Amino acid sequence: MAKNLNILIQLKLFIFACLFANTTYSQYPQVRERLINLPKFDNKFIHYGYFLGVNQYDFKFEYIPNYYSELKYKDIAVAQKKGFSVGLIGDLRVNEYINLRFEPGLFYNKRELIFPEYSDFSRESDQQREIKSTFIHLPILLKISTKRINNFKPFIIGGFSTDFNLSSNQKNLDDNASNVFRTTSQNLNYELGLGFDFYLYYFKFSPSLRGIFSMQNELIPDNNPDSPWTGKINNMFSRGVALIITFE
Protein backbone atom coordinates (compact mmCIF):
# COMPACT_ATOMS: atom_id res chain seq x y z
CA MET A 1 0.00 0.00 0.00
CA ALA A 2 2.78 2.44 0.97
CA LYS A 3 4.72 1.68 -2.22
CA ASN A 4 1.57 2.19 -4.27
CA LEU A 5 0.90 5.59 -2.67
CA ASN A 6 4.49 6.68 -3.26
CA ILE A 7 4.17 5.71 -6.94
CA LEU A 8 0.76 7.44 -7.11
CA ILE A 9 2.15 10.68 -5.65
CA GLN A 10 5.02 10.69 -8.13
CA LEU A 11 2.64 9.88 -10.99
CA LYS A 12 0.36 12.78 -10.01
CA LEU A 13 3.33 15.14 -9.92
CA PHE A 14 4.54 13.83 -13.31
CA ILE A 15 1.11 14.34 -14.91
CA PHE A 16 0.83 17.77 -13.33
CA ALA A 17 4.33 18.61 -14.65
CA CYS A 18 3.33 17.56 -18.18
CA LEU A 19 0.23 19.77 -18.03
CA PHE A 20 2.35 22.51 -16.52
CA ALA A 21 4.87 22.36 -19.40
CA ASN A 22 2.16 22.11 -22.06
CA THR A 23 0.26 25.08 -20.65
CA THR A 24 3.42 27.17 -20.45
CA TYR A 25 4.44 26.31 -24.00
CA SER A 26 1.01 27.01 -25.45
CA GLN A 27 0.66 30.33 -23.63
CA TYR A 28 3.78 32.05 -24.97
CA PRO A 29 2.87 32.34 -28.67
CA GLN A 30 -0.63 33.52 -27.78
CA VAL A 31 0.27 36.19 -25.23
CA ARG A 32 -1.67 39.39 -25.69
CA GLU A 33 -1.06 42.65 -23.92
CA ARG A 34 -3.66 43.39 -21.27
CA LEU A 35 -4.01 45.06 -17.87
CA ILE A 36 -1.14 43.88 -15.63
CA ASN A 37 -2.06 43.43 -11.96
CA LEU A 38 0.58 44.12 -9.30
CA PRO A 39 3.28 44.97 -11.88
CA LYS A 40 5.99 45.61 -9.25
CA PHE A 41 5.07 42.81 -6.85
CA ASP A 42 8.01 40.56 -7.79
CA ASN A 43 10.54 43.37 -7.30
CA LYS A 44 10.12 43.28 -3.51
CA PHE A 45 13.20 41.92 -1.73
CA ILE A 46 11.06 40.46 1.09
CA HIS A 47 7.32 39.92 1.29
CA TYR A 48 4.92 37.92 3.47
CA GLY A 49 1.69 35.96 3.20
CA TYR A 50 -0.21 32.99 4.51
CA PHE A 51 -1.45 29.64 3.22
CA LEU A 52 -4.32 27.20 3.65
CA GLY A 53 -4.50 23.65 2.39
CA VAL A 54 -5.49 20.01 2.67
CA ASN A 55 -3.20 17.01 3.02
CA GLN A 56 -3.24 13.23 2.97
CA TYR A 57 -0.54 10.99 4.45
CA ASP A 58 0.45 7.34 4.16
CA PHE A 59 3.30 5.22 5.56
CA LYS A 60 6.04 3.32 3.75
CA PHE A 61 7.08 0.20 5.70
CA GLU A 62 10.32 -1.77 5.57
CA TYR A 63 9.82 -5.20 7.17
CA ILE A 64 12.12 -7.80 8.70
CA PRO A 65 13.92 -9.92 6.02
CA ASN A 66 11.68 -13.02 6.29
CA TYR A 67 8.38 -11.10 6.43
CA TYR A 68 7.32 -12.11 2.90
CA SER A 69 9.49 -15.11 2.08
CA GLU A 70 8.98 -17.26 5.20
CA LEU A 71 6.17 -15.73 7.23
CA LYS A 72 4.06 -15.05 4.11
CA TYR A 73 2.42 -11.97 5.59
CA LYS A 74 0.65 -9.25 3.62
CA ASP A 75 1.52 -5.55 3.81
CA ILE A 76 0.18 -3.44 6.63
CA ALA A 77 -2.64 -1.38 5.13
CA VAL A 78 -3.10 2.33 5.85
CA ALA A 79 -6.55 3.94 5.84
CA GLN A 80 -5.78 7.53 4.88
CA LYS A 81 -7.79 10.48 6.16
CA LYS A 82 -7.77 14.00 4.77
CA GLY A 83 -6.24 16.61 7.03
CA PHE A 84 -5.76 20.37 6.91
CA SER A 85 -2.81 22.76 6.79
CA VAL A 86 -2.45 26.41 7.75
CA GLY A 87 0.56 28.68 8.11
CA LEU A 88 2.57 31.77 7.25
CA ILE A 89 4.98 32.65 4.42
CA GLY A 90 8.22 34.58 4.34
CA ASP A 91 9.66 35.10 0.83
CA LEU A 92 13.10 36.44 -0.06
CA ARG A 93 13.85 37.42 -3.68
CA VAL A 94 17.15 36.00 -4.99
CA ASN A 95 16.69 37.10 -8.60
CA GLU A 96 13.96 37.40 -11.23
CA TYR A 97 13.31 33.66 -11.31
CA ILE A 98 14.40 32.32 -7.90
CA ASN A 99 12.94 32.93 -4.43
CA LEU A 100 13.91 31.46 -1.06
CA ARG A 101 10.89 30.75 1.12
CA PHE A 102 10.19 29.87 4.75
CA GLU A 103 6.67 28.51 5.29
CA PRO A 104 6.08 27.57 8.96
CA GLY A 105 2.71 25.92 9.48
CA LEU A 106 0.46 23.53 11.34
CA PHE A 107 -0.39 20.24 9.60
CA TYR A 108 -3.05 18.00 11.15
CA ASN A 109 -3.69 14.48 9.90
CA LYS A 110 -5.04 11.08 10.99
CA ARG A 111 -4.14 7.60 9.73
CA GLU A 112 -5.36 4.13 10.68
CA LEU A 113 -3.10 1.08 10.47
CA ILE A 114 -4.76 -2.23 9.59
CA PHE A 115 -2.49 -5.18 10.37
CA PRO A 116 -2.70 -8.60 8.72
CA GLU A 117 -4.11 -11.50 10.75
CA TYR A 118 -1.01 -12.24 12.82
CA SER A 119 -1.23 -15.36 14.98
CA ASP A 120 -0.20 -13.26 17.99
CA PHE A 121 -3.46 -11.30 17.92
CA SER A 122 -6.17 -12.52 20.26
CA ARG A 123 -8.84 -9.92 19.48
CA GLU A 124 -10.10 -8.33 16.28
CA SER A 125 -9.37 -4.87 17.70
CA ASP A 126 -5.65 -5.79 17.85
CA GLN A 127 -5.49 -5.42 14.06
CA GLN A 128 -6.24 -1.69 14.11
CA ARG A 129 -4.27 1.24 15.46
CA GLU A 130 -5.14 4.92 14.95
CA ILE A 131 -2.32 7.42 14.56
CA LYS A 132 -3.10 11.11 14.98
CA SER A 133 -0.45 13.61 13.91
CA THR A 134 -0.24 17.31 14.67
CA PHE A 135 2.88 18.63 12.97
CA ILE A 136 4.65 21.93 13.45
CA HIS A 137 5.96 21.95 9.87
CA LEU A 138 9.07 24.06 9.17
CA PRO A 139 10.22 23.99 5.52
CA ILE A 140 12.99 25.90 3.74
CA LEU A 141 12.05 25.92 0.06
CA LEU A 142 13.51 27.13 -3.22
CA LYS A 143 10.90 28.43 -5.65
CA ILE A 144 11.95 28.54 -9.33
CA SER A 145 9.58 30.40 -11.64
CA THR A 146 9.27 30.95 -15.38
CA LYS A 147 8.94 34.36 -17.01
CA ARG A 148 5.66 36.05 -16.10
CA ILE A 149 2.91 35.74 -18.74
CA ASN A 150 0.59 38.70 -18.17
CA ASN A 151 -1.04 37.81 -14.79
CA PHE A 152 0.08 34.19 -14.73
CA LYS A 153 3.40 32.48 -13.85
CA PRO A 154 4.14 28.73 -13.42
CA PHE A 155 6.74 27.54 -10.91
CA ILE A 156 8.34 24.50 -9.33
CA ILE A 157 9.24 24.34 -5.65
CA GLY A 158 11.37 22.05 -3.52
CA GLY A 159 13.51 21.83 -0.44
CA PHE A 160 13.77 20.32 3.02
CA SER A 161 11.57 20.48 6.09
CA THR A 162 11.51 19.34 9.68
CA ASP A 163 8.40 18.29 11.58
CA PHE A 164 7.72 18.41 15.30
CA ASN A 165 4.89 15.97 16.01
CA LEU A 166 2.92 17.13 19.05
CA SER A 167 0.93 13.85 19.04
CA SER A 168 3.84 11.41 18.75
CA ASN A 169 3.58 9.69 22.17
CA GLN A 170 7.36 9.22 22.03
CA LYS A 171 7.80 9.72 25.79
CA ASN A 172 4.75 7.67 26.72
CA LEU A 173 5.74 4.60 28.76
CA ASP A 174 2.71 2.70 27.46
CA ASP A 175 2.90 0.94 24.11
CA ASN A 176 0.67 -1.11 21.81
CA ALA A 177 -0.10 -3.54 24.64
CA SER A 178 -2.09 -0.59 26.02
CA ASN A 179 -3.32 0.48 22.56
CA VAL A 180 -0.71 3.26 22.23
CA PHE A 181 1.22 3.39 18.94
CA ARG A 182 4.31 5.56 19.34
CA THR A 183 6.20 7.57 16.72
CA THR A 184 9.17 9.93 16.86
CA SER A 185 8.54 13.52 17.87
CA GLN A 186 10.82 15.03 15.20
CA ASN A 187 11.32 14.14 11.56
CA LEU A 188 13.24 15.34 8.48
CA ASN A 189 11.66 15.43 4.99
CA TYR A 190 12.34 16.49 1.45
CA GLU A 191 9.59 18.17 -0.59
CA LEU A 192 8.84 18.58 -4.28
CA GLY A 193 5.98 20.40 -5.95
CA LEU A 194 4.73 22.66 -8.70
CA GLY A 195 2.07 25.28 -9.10
CA PHE A 196 0.95 28.57 -10.63
CA ASP A 197 0.99 32.22 -9.53
CA PHE A 198 -2.12 34.23 -10.40
CA TYR A 199 -1.79 38.02 -10.00
CA LEU A 200 -5.11 39.48 -8.94
CA TYR A 201 -5.98 43.12 -8.40
CA TYR A 202 -5.09 43.24 -4.68
CA PHE A 203 -2.98 40.11 -4.01
CA LYS A 204 -1.24 37.11 -5.55
CA PHE A 205 -3.08 33.77 -5.38
CA SER A 206 -1.01 30.56 -5.85
CA PRO A 207 -2.24 26.94 -5.76
CA SER A 208 0.42 24.20 -5.71
CA LEU A 209 0.56 20.42 -5.38
CA ARG A 210 3.40 19.07 -3.24
CA GLY A 211 4.83 15.71 -2.26
CA ILE A 212 6.35 15.32 1.22
CA PHE A 213 8.76 12.41 1.79
CA SER A 214 10.20 11.45 5.19
CA MET A 215 13.91 10.56 5.36
CA GLN A 216 13.97 9.22 8.94
CA ASN A 217 12.54 6.15 10.61
CA GLU A 218 9.53 7.33 12.64
CA LEU A 219 8.79 4.08 14.49
CA ILE A 220 9.24 3.81 18.27
CA PRO A 221 9.40 0.03 18.98
CA ASP A 222 7.25 -1.48 21.71
CA ASN A 223 8.82 -2.46 25.01
CA ASN A 224 8.55 -6.11 23.97
CA PRO A 225 11.02 -6.77 21.09
CA ASP A 226 8.72 -9.55 19.79
CA SER A 227 5.68 -7.25 19.70
CA PRO A 228 3.30 -8.22 16.88
CA TRP A 229 2.73 -4.52 16.14
CA THR A 230 6.33 -3.29 15.84
CA GLY A 231 8.55 -6.40 16.02
CA LYS A 232 8.08 -7.15 12.31
CA ILE A 233 8.89 -3.60 11.13
CA ASN A 234 12.42 -2.31 10.64
CA ASN A 235 11.58 1.19 9.40
CA MET A 236 8.49 3.33 8.88
CA PHE A 237 8.46 6.52 6.78
CA SER A 238 5.70 9.05 6.14
CA ARG A 239 4.67 9.83 2.57
CA GLY A 240 2.26 12.69 1.98
CA VAL A 241 0.66 14.86 -0.65
CA ALA A 242 -0.60 18.38 0.04
CA LEU A 243 -2.63 20.90 -1.91
CA ILE A 244 -1.45 24.32 -0.74
CA ILE A 245 -3.11 27.63 -1.60
CA THR A 246 -1.09 30.75 -0.77
CA PHE A 247 -2.17 34.38 -0.49
CA GLU A 248 0.59 36.98 -0.77
C-alpha positions as CSV (number, residue, x, y, z in Angstrom):
1,M,0.0,0.0,0.0
2,A,2.8,2.4,1.0
3,K,4.7,1.7,-2.2
4,N,1.6,2.2,-4.3
5,L,0.9,5.6,-2.7
6,N,4.5,6.7,-3.3
7,I,4.2,5.7,-6.9
8,L,0.8,7.4,-7.1
9,I,2.1,10.7,-5.6
10,Q,5.0,10.7,-8.1
11,L,2.6,9.9,-11.0
12,K,0.4,12.8,-10.0
13,L,3.3,15.1,-9.9
14,F,4.5,13.8,-13.3
15,I,1.1,14.3,-14.9
16,F,0.8,17.8,-13.3
17,A,4.3,18.6,-14.6
18,C,3.3,17.6,-18.2
19,L,0.2,19.8,-18.0
20,F,2.4,22.5,-16.5
21,A,4.9,22.4,-19.4
22,N,2.2,22.1,-22.1
23,T,0.3,25.1,-20.6
24,T,3.4,27.2,-20.4
25,Y,4.4,26.3,-24.0
26,S,1.0,27.0,-25.4
27,Q,0.7,30.3,-23.6
28,Y,3.8,32.1,-25.0
29,P,2.9,32.3,-28.7
30,Q,-0.6,33.5,-27.8
31,V,0.3,36.2,-25.2
32,R,-1.7,39.4,-25.7
33,E,-1.1,42.6,-23.9
34,R,-3.7,43.4,-21.3
35,L,-4.0,45.1,-17.9
36,I,-1.1,43.9,-15.6
37,N,-2.1,43.4,-12.0
38,L,0.6,44.1,-9.3
39,P,3.3,45.0,-11.9
40,K,6.0,45.6,-9.3
41,F,5.1,42.8,-6.8
42,D,8.0,40.6,-7.8
43,N,10.5,43.4,-7.3
44,K,10.1,43.3,-3.5
45,F,13.2,41.9,-1.7
46,I,11.1,40.5,1.1
47,H,7.3,39.9,1.3
48,Y,4.9,37.9,3.5
49,G,1.7,36.0,3.2
50,Y,-0.2,33.0,4.5
51,F,-1.4,29.6,3.2
52,L,-4.3,27.2,3.6
53,G,-4.5,23.6,2.4
54,V,-5.5,20.0,2.7
55,N,-3.2,17.0,3.0
56,Q,-3.2,13.2,3.0
57,Y,-0.5,11.0,4.4
58,D,0.5,7.3,4.2
59,F,3.3,5.2,5.6
60,K,6.0,3.3,3.7
61,F,7.1,0.2,5.7
62,E,10.3,-1.8,5.6
63,Y,9.8,-5.2,7.2
64,I,12.1,-7.8,8.7
65,P,13.9,-9.9,6.0
66,N,11.7,-13.0,6.3
67,Y,8.4,-11.1,6.4
68,Y,7.3,-12.1,2.9
69,S,9.5,-15.1,2.1
70,E,9.0,-17.3,5.2
71,L,6.2,-15.7,7.2
72,K,4.1,-15.1,4.1
73,Y,2.4,-12.0,5.6
74,K,0.7,-9.3,3.6
75,D,1.5,-5.6,3.8
76,I,0.2,-3.4,6.6
77,A,-2.6,-1.4,5.1
78,V,-3.1,2.3,5.8
79,A,-6.5,3.9,5.8
80,Q,-5.8,7.5,4.9
81,K,-7.8,10.5,6.2
82,K,-7.8,14.0,4.8
83,G,-6.2,16.6,7.0
84,F,-5.8,20.4,6.9
85,S,-2.8,22.8,6.8
86,V,-2.4,26.4,7.7
87,G,0.6,28.7,8.1
88,L,2.6,31.8,7.2
89,I,5.0,32.7,4.4
90,G,8.2,34.6,4.3
91,D,9.7,35.1,0.8
92,L,13.1,36.4,-0.1
93,R,13.9,37.4,-3.7
94,V,17.2,36.0,-5.0
95,N,16.7,37.1,-8.6
96,E,14.0,37.4,-11.2
97,Y,13.3,33.7,-11.3
98,I,14.4,32.3,-7.9
99,N,12.9,32.9,-4.4
100,L,13.9,31.5,-1.1
101,R,10.9,30.7,1.1
102,F,10.2,29.9,4.7
103,E,6.7,28.5,5.3
104,P,6.1,27.6,9.0
105,G,2.7,25.9,9.5
106,L,0.5,23.5,11.3
107,F,-0.4,20.2,9.6
108,Y,-3.1,18.0,11.1
109,N,-3.7,14.5,9.9
110,K,-5.0,11.1,11.0
111,R,-4.1,7.6,9.7
112,E,-5.4,4.1,10.7
113,L,-3.1,1.1,10.5
114,I,-4.8,-2.2,9.6
115,F,-2.5,-5.2,10.4
116,P,-2.7,-8.6,8.7
117,E,-4.1,-11.5,10.7
118,Y,-1.0,-12.2,12.8
119,S,-1.2,-15.4,15.0
120,D,-0.2,-13.3,18.0
121,F,-3.5,-11.3,17.9
122,S,-6.2,-12.5,20.3
123,R,-8.8,-9.9,19.5
124,E,-10.1,-8.3,16.3
125,S,-9.4,-4.9,17.7
126,D,-5.7,-5.8,17.9
127,Q,-5.5,-5.4,14.1
128,Q,-6.2,-1.7,14.1
129,R,-4.3,1.2,15.5
130,E,-5.1,4.9,15.0
131,I,-2.3,7.4,14.6
132,K,-3.1,11.1,15.0
133,S,-0.4,13.6,13.9
134,T,-0.2,17.3,14.7
135,F,2.9,18.6,13.0
136,I,4.6,21.9,13.4
137,H,6.0,22.0,9.9
138,L,9.1,24.1,9.2
139,P,10.2,24.0,5.5
140,I,13.0,25.9,3.7
141,L,12.1,25.9,0.1
142,L,13.5,27.1,-3.2
143,K,10.9,28.4,-5.7
144,I,12.0,28.5,-9.3
145,S,9.6,30.4,-11.6
146,T,9.3,31.0,-15.4
147,K,8.9,34.4,-17.0
148,R,5.7,36.0,-16.1
149,I,2.9,35.7,-18.7
150,N,0.6,38.7,-18.2
151,N,-1.0,37.8,-14.8
152,F,0.1,34.2,-14.7
153,K,3.4,32.5,-13.8
154,P,4.1,28.7,-13.4
155,F,6.7,27.5,-10.9
156,I,8.3,24.5,-9.3
157,I,9.2,24.3,-5.6
158,G,11.4,22.1,-3.5
159,G,13.5,21.8,-0.4
160,F,13.8,20.3,3.0
161,S,11.6,20.5,6.1
162,T,11.5,19.3,9.7
163,D,8.4,18.3,11.6
164,F,7.7,18.4,15.3
165,N,4.9,16.0,16.0
166,L,2.9,17.1,19.0
167,S,0.9,13.9,19.0
168,S,3.8,11.4,18.7
169,N,3.6,9.7,22.2
170,Q,7.4,9.2,22.0
171,K,7.8,9.7,25.8
172,N,4.7,7.7,26.7
173,L,5.7,4.6,28.8
174,D,2.7,2.7,27.5
175,D,2.9,0.9,24.1
176,N,0.7,-1.1,21.8
177,A,-0.1,-3.5,24.6
178,S,-2.1,-0.6,26.0
179,N,-3.3,0.5,22.6
180,V,-0.7,3.3,22.2
181,F,1.2,3.4,18.9
182,R,4.3,5.6,19.3
183,T,6.2,7.6,16.7
184,T,9.2,9.9,16.9
185,S,8.5,13.5,17.9
186,Q,10.8,15.0,15.2
187,N,11.3,14.1,11.6
188,L,13.2,15.3,8.5
189,N,11.7,15.4,5.0
190,Y,12.3,16.5,1.5
191,E,9.6,18.2,-0.6
192,L,8.8,18.6,-4.3
193,G,6.0,20.4,-6.0
194,L,4.7,22.7,-8.7
195,G,2.1,25.3,-9.1
196,F,1.0,28.6,-10.6
197,D,1.0,32.2,-9.5
198,F,-2.1,34.2,-10.4
199,Y,-1.8,38.0,-10.0
200,L,-5.1,39.5,-8.9
201,Y,-6.0,43.1,-8.4
202,Y,-5.1,43.2,-4.7
203,F,-3.0,40.1,-4.0
204,K,-1.2,37.1,-5.5
205,F,-3.1,33.8,-5.4
206,S,-1.0,30.6,-5.9
207,P,-2.2,26.9,-5.8
208,S,0.4,24.2,-5.7
209,L,0.6,20.4,-5.4
210,R,3.4,19.1,-3.2
211,G,4.8,15.7,-2.3
212,I,6.4,15.3,1.2
213,F,8.8,12.4,1.8
214,S,10.2,11.5,5.2
215,M,13.9,10.6,5.4
216,Q,14.0,9.2,8.9
217,N,12.5,6.2,10.6
218,E,9.5,7.3,12.6
219,L,8.8,4.1,14.5
220,I,9.2,3.8,18.3
221,P,9.4,0.0,19.0
222,D,7.3,-1.5,21.7
223,N,8.8,-2.5,25.0
224,N,8.5,-6.1,24.0
225,P,11.0,-6.8,21.1
226,D,8.7,-9.5,19.8
227,S,5.7,-7.3,19.7
228,P,3.3,-8.2,16.9
229,W,2.7,-4.5,16.1
230,T,6.3,-3.3,15.8
231,G,8.5,-6.4,16.0
232,K,8.1,-7.1,12.3
233,I,8.9,-3.6,11.1
234,N,12.4,-2.3,10.6
235,N,11.6,1.2,9.4
236,M,8.5,3.3,8.9
237,F,8.5,6.5,6.8
238,S,5.7,9.0,6.1
239,R,4.7,9.8,2.6
240,G,2.3,12.7,2.0
241,V,0.7,14.9,-0.7
242,A,-0.6,18.4,0.0
243,L,-2.6,20.9,-1.9
244,I,-1.4,24.3,-0.7
245,I,-3.1,27.6,-1.6
246,T,-1.1,30.7,-0.8
247,F,-2.2,34.4,-0.5
248,E,0.6,37.0,-0.8
